[in-house]
């Protein structure tokens, strides 16, 4: 690894070691698309400007948890036993007349 220069995107300041860059390009080094465009702007390489492809932002879907209903805290009243009223049960049997089914002809 060798540092061949630097670029500050905030101030647009570029510092390049031209001799070393030319040496490594002569040895077969391939610059990235962004580095190639930077070297092209400084006149160190010739050719057409390359398109720099920015990766698309991935939308990450996170499952949303549904919160359980929150129960309000109240003071507990003392337990009181209450007897339910007794209902009368009808035990009368009602007879219904039998229904005759129609005969098939």
Secondary structure, 3 states (H helix, E strand, C coil): CCCCEEEECCCCEEEECHHHHHHHHHCCCCCCHHHHHHHHHHCCCCCCCCCCCCCCCCCCCCCCCCCCCCCCCCCCCCCCCCCCCCCCCCCCCCCCCCCCCCCCC
